[in-house]
Amino acid sequence: MKKTNKKHLFINRFIPYFWMLNMVLTNSWGGERSFTELYRFSAPEAEQGVAVDDYFVYVIGTRTIAKYDKHTGERINTWPTEEKSSMVHLNSGVIFEGKLFCAHSNYPGIPPTSSVEIWDAKTLQHIDSHSFGIQWGFLNWIDRYQGHWWAVFGHYDRFQSTLLRDHRWTTLIKFNDDWRPLASWIFPDTVLARFKPMSNSGGAWGPEGCLFCTGHDRPEIYVLQVPPAGSVLELVEIVPIPLPGQGIGWDRNSPNELVGICRKSRQVVVSRLNYSRPILRQGHFHSEVAAQEELNRFARSYSNLVEWQQRAQRLREGILKGAELLPLPPRNALNPIIHSRREYDGYIVENVAFESLPGFYVTGNLYRPAGKQGTLAGILCPHGHFYEADGGGRFRPDHQIRCATLARMGSVVLAYDMIGWGESTQFENYHFPDSHRAFQKAVALQTWNSIRAVDFLLTLTDVDSTRIGISGASGGGTQTFFLVAIDERIAVSVPVVMVSAHFFGGCNCESGMPIHQSDRHLTNNAEIAALAAPRPQLIISCGQDWTKNTPEVEFPYIRRIYGLYGAETSVENLHLAAEGHDYGYSKRAGAYRFLAKHLALELARVVDVNGSIEEQSVVIEPKEKMLVFNSHHPRPARAVKAVEWHTH
């Protein structure tokens, strides 16, 4: 037993330690969120609320608006300039499509009337108005979220005798683009008790799809969610904030930064939301509309190559830190194992393994061209999570066909097991196919395995270090754009049916660690794929999964980034609208042609007289023949029983 335990812990001594130290405020309610004040600046107009865009904070007073540089605190412009304001009581606002939409009411007039007032954000010229009349109460704030308008109409105890309504009538309403109400909710009793005798003053949709609301004067924020049923918002948490209520707005270009005001001191206050747990973006994290809006915000955060490169560097660091790969672990000896050579028509297959960490083996098959001399391109082929009774993964016929065909075209191809699949069984209580889902640090280990897979290819004397490619579908597609984003040695990539701005992968090895969001970075898989620029990339999408919008949403965003490098022609999209989530023949054919073009492969070796890709000569091997470890080739004695990944 002692021997087993020592081997179980062996890997941990080789894992590097890093720790991010943040100063956080104590949450007296014992929750998982807290706020840290970052800075503040003076603004005499700070009476009601704010709106925030890429470069400016719009400070909203009762009858005035001032535009400030959000980094320097310099006042840029004001409204009104000379004429007297006709507004009665402005409240918080939001910037959308270059316009400032501001809540307005006749508070404290009776009966209450409300409107949305609209300014050109660039010039602060008032350009439009939408009146609600006396329908719902005093309009206190508005926000734009997932393709809809959201607004709160407040009620106050001071008017109860006249209106027969008190603070409990405060209502959140969801509107369409024409300001037609679609649904409405009231606040829970716990929050209403804290509003009393006033109302909800500020609100904005924030991280994780939560609604963050403030009262009139308490230094706290209420984290809420729309309920699955019923008409009462659900309270998630009450969090202290370094400002006494009033209007708020999220800085969408600075992850987790909340902007508000201190009315008493006439200051703008900027704070950062912190979490006591990792921030994960998993599965269908947000809607397709929200994903498009997010990409639009990302695009506005840079306007030239230098600004994009600065953002790209921040994203790479965020991904590596989130995956606990900064710094990278030390590179131990690979100690490769290669055996059981089989030769077929135009290609050779061998069974291979190497140690990505001491005692932990990456297992797979190496495909080589037969009779080919000189240096060759090297291609990684990570498989997706396509389950089959025999284990699927690299044993699937379509995976064997792809690897063998690429080898026939003149490349050295490594098909390797994703963790928990095939022969990757060195996990506590291993059980297929659940182990890759249960292993919490799967992103770290899988990505490190892929980095070491590149190392392995480069130990082969006939592999050209300048011609390394990678292609995979589904979870293998995720691994494809992850690796390209952080490893400059990858020259060409083909991610298949996985580049999506609204879907983040359904497995721990894709999104089980905070690689997409932290207090320093915010991104999605479409932008991670763009980190390949300017290196050649073919994005393959289809019409029957989460890549259905790629031609109109994700691909234009990625192509724009390639354009900053003058490399728009280096990125392509093959969209197969009638097809589904797989790496079928038509997808493989597109990948073959692209990889041949950019890795100098011999496509003619696999093209028939009709110009089609010929795959029929590939021999589909049984799983038993492809295994690295068996009775004749047992797993080495130094192999660990169960891998762990610790930052210490």
Stockholm file with secondary structure:
# STOCKHOLM 1.0

chainA/1-648         MKKTNKKHLFINRFIPYFWMLNMVLTNSWGGERSFTELYRFSAPEAEQGVAVDDYFVYVIGTRTIAKYDKHTGERINTWPTEEKSSMVHLNSGVIFEGKLFCAHSNYPGIPPTSSVEIWDAKTLQHIDSHSFGIQWGFLNWIDRYQGHWWAVFGHYDRFQSTLLRDHRWTTLIKFNDDWRPLASWIFPDTVLARFKPMSNSGGAWGPEGCLFCTGHDRPEIYVLQVPPAGSVLELVEIVPIPLPGQGIGWDRNSPNELVGICRKSRQVVVSRLNYSRPILRQGHFHSEVAAQEELNRFARSYSNLVEWQQRAQRLREGILKGAELLPLPPRNALNPIIHSRREYDGYIVENVAFESLPGFYVTGNLYRPAGKQGTLAGILCPHGHFYEADGGGRFRPDHQIRCATLARMGSVVLAYDMIGWGESTQFENYHFPDSHRAFQKAVALQTWNSIRAVDFLLTLTDVDSTRIGISGASGGGTQTFFLVAIDERIAVSVPVVMVSAHFFGGCNCESGMPIHQSDRHLTNNAEIAALAAPRPQLIISCGQDWTKNTPEVEFPYIRRIYGLYGAETSVENLHLAAEGHDYGYSKRAGAYRFLAKHLALELARVVDVNGSIEEQSVVIEPKEKMLVFNSHHPRPARAVKAVEWHTH
#=GR chainA/1-648 SS CHHHHHHHHGGGGGSCCCCCCCCCCCCTTCCSEEEEEEEEEECTTTTSEEEECSSEEEEECSSCEEEEETTTCCEEEEESSSSCCCCSEEEEEEEETTEEEEEEECTTCSSCCEEEEEEETTTCCEEEEEEEETSSSEEEEEEEETTEEEEEEECCGGGHHHHSCCGGGCEEEEECTTCCEEEEEECCHHHHHHHTTSCCCEEEECGGGCEEEECSSCSEEEEEECCSSSSBCEEEEEEECSSCSSCCEEETTSTTEEEEEETTTTEEEEEEEEESSCCCCCSSCSCHHHHHHHHHHHHHTCCSHHHHHHHHHHHHHHHHHHTTCSSCCCCCCCCCEEEEEEEETTEEEEEEEEEEETTEEEEEEEEEETTCCSCEEEEEEECCCCCCTTCCGGGSHHHHHHHHHHHHTTEEEEEECCTTSTTCCCSTTCCTTTHHHHCTTHHHHHHHHHHHHHHHHHHSTTEEEEEEEEEEETHHHHHHHHHHHHCTTCCEEEEESCCCSSCCCSSHHHHSSSSSBCSSCBCCHHHHHHTTTTSCEEEEEESSSTTTTTTTTHHHHHHHHHHHTTCGGGEEEEEETTCCSSCCHHHHHHHHHHHHHHHTCCGGGGBCTTSCBCCTTCCCCCHHHHCSSSSSSCCCTTCCSSCCCCCC
#=GC SS_cons         CHHHHHHHHGGGGGSCCCCCCCCCCCCTTCCSEEEEEEEEEECTTTTSEEEECSSEEEEECSSCEEEEETTTCCEEEEESSSSCCCCSEEEEEEEETTEEEEEEECTTCSSCCEEEEEEETTTCCEEEEEEEETSSSEEEEEEEETTEEEEEEECCGGGHHHHSCCGGGCEEEEECTTCCEEEEEECCHHHHHHHTTSCCCEEEECGGGCEEEECSSCSEEEEEECCSSSSBCEEEEEEECSSCSSCCEEETTSTTEEEEEETTTTEEEEEEEEESSCCCCCSSCSCHHHHHHHHHHHHHTCCSHHHHHHHHHHHHHHHHHHTTCSSCCCCCCCCCEEEEEEEETTEEEEEEEEEEETTEEEEEEEEEETTCCSCEEEEEEECCCCCCTTCCGGGSHHHHHHHHHHHHTTEEEEEECCTTSTTCCCSTTCCTTTHHHHCTTHHHHHHHHHHHHHHHHHHSTTEEEEEEEEEEETHHHHHHHHHHHHCTTCCEEEEESCCCSSCCCSSHHHHSSSSSBCSSCBCCHHHHHHTTTTSCEEEEEESSSTTTTTTTTHHHHHHHHHHHTTCGGGEEEEEETTCCSSCCHHHHHHHHHHHHHHHTCCGGGGBCTTSCBCCTTCCCCCHHHHCSSSSSSCCCTTCCSSCCCCCC
//
